Amino acid sequence: MKSPFDYIFYFCDMKETILSLTPEHWEDYELIDTGGFEKLERFGQYILSRPEPQAIWDKSIDEDSWREMSHAHFHKEKNNPDKGQWKTFKKIPHNWQIQYKGNNKLDLKLNLAMTSFKHIGLFPEQAVNWDYIADTIEKLPVKNPKVLNLFAYTGAASVAAKACGAEVTHLDSVKQVVTWSKHNMESSGQEGIRWIVDDAMKFIKREVRRGNKYHGIILDPPAYGRGPDGEKWILEEQINEMLKLCAELLEPDHHFLILNMYSLSFSSIIAANLIYSNFKEVQNAEHGELFLVDRSEKKLPLGIFFRFRKL
């Protein structure tokens, strides 16, 4: 009997396979188990237990073993599910570093820390896109292509692009994560990324007025967010306008774009509709889901993507 993953699905009349992609080059990261609305992960030599709303199935490892394996567990606040505290079971530093060696000799050193928002400064599934960035920049017939990374968080994608020779503009609305990104750049032996703390929509509107162009644009917008001056971001209300502006910023001859979205209500077909309705030329398109696989081969979906490139 075939599993759902043995079938190929096509999007409308464009005959595009909807992909499911997972990283292939991680050594310092492992998804150990998932279930019971939690995930158990290894980052370097430390194992963390965190909430995971999509893990609605049973755990494969018993509860006692989870706790025995964990260095720390994140507990959500009752009145604020977006915040919480870490309970430590074994000795673990507040800050540590892991390495990612991908394709194209990509070598990133990334700094991690346990935050009050359950995040630790890294989305491991995004390694799929770091490899894509490295591969694309190597193939672009442009020296030092200009790359814009919006909603850039702690900047692994920015550092990957810089390591491959791009001129990178990194934008996030939170000053602290931009500082974190600088540490990742320095730890990875890079320099010269342009750092911007601003509201993404305001910034790209200014860039369009200035007539600026980029060979690569990377977007990883949240479902909800705030700019540095309290500007409200709601994904479903503003992503269409943002992509229209990105279409004006993209160099026409040689370019790439990566759109990531993590929203339980969004499918990659929605991303495809957004891209095809806003960009005149979409070559070498790929879209689908990103996922990680635990030791029991359960697949944890972690957002959708659409990416295309003209080399």
Residue, then its C-alpha position, 0 to 999 in steps of 0.5 A: m500500500k502506498s503512503p501519501f508521500d508516494y504520490i505526485f501532486y500537481f498545481c493547476d495547469m502549470k504541472e508543478t510538483i508540490l515538493s516536500l523538502t528536508p535538510e540533508h547536511w545537518e550534523d549538529y542538529e537532530l530531531i529526536d522525537t515528536g508528539g503530544f504537542e512537543k518536540l525533542e531536539r539536539f543542538g550540538q551536545y544539548i537536548l531541548s524539549r519545546p512545545e510544537p503545536q503541529a505535533i498532534w500525534d503520540k510520542s514514540i519515546d516514553e515520557d520518562s525517557w524524554r525527561e532523562m534525555s533533556h537538558a532543558h524543557f520550555h514551559k509556556e505561561k498560562n496567560n501568555p502562550d507566546k512566552g514562558q520559562w526554561k526548566t533545566f535538568k542538566k548543566i547547560p550554558h545559556n549560550w552555545q554554538i553549533q556548525y552547519k556545513g552544507n553544499n557548495k562548501l557552505d560553513l556557518k557557525l551559529n550562536l544559540a541561546m534559550t529565550s523567553f519565547k521558546h526560540i533559540g535563534l535557529f530554524p533548522e529546516q531553513a538549511v534547505n534554503w541556505d543550500y539553495i542560496a549558496d547554489t544559486i549565487e554560485k550559478l548567477p553570472v553576476k559578481n557580488p550580487k545584491v541580496l535583500n533579506l527581509f524579516a531576517y531574524t538571526g541571519a543564517a540566510s544573510v550569512a550564507a549569502k555573504a559567504c558566497g560573495a553577495e552584497v547583503t542587506h539584512l533587515d529585521s524590526v528587532k534590534q536585539v536579533v540584529t545584534w545576534s545576527k552580527h555575532n553569527m556573521e563574525s563567528s562564521g568569519q564574514e564581514g560587511i553585511r549591511w544591517i537595517v532595523d526597520d519596518a519591512m514594508k516601510f523600507i521596501k517602499r523607500e527602496v522602490r522610490r529610490g529605484n534600487k534593485y536586488h538580484g536576490i530577495i528572501l522573505d520569512p514573514p511572521a503571521y503577526g508582528r510589530g515594527p520598531d515603531g509599533e507598525k502592525w504586520i498581519l500576514e494575510e492582509q499585507i503579504n500581497e502588497m509586499l510581493k508587489l513591491c518586491a517584484e519592482l525591486l527584483e533585477p529583471d535579468h538574473h535573480f532569485l526569490i525565496l518566500n517562506m511562510y509559517s501559518l497553520s492556515f496557509s498552503s504552498i498553493i496560496a504562496a504560488n497564487l501570490i507569486y504568479s499574480n505579482f511577478k511577470e516572469v517566474q522561472n525554475a519555480e519550486h514550492g511545497e512544505l519544509f519538514l524535519v524527520d525524527r528518529s521514528e521517521k515521523k515527519l514534522p511540517l514546518g512551514i511552506f515555501f515558494r522559490f524561483r530563479k533566473l540564472 
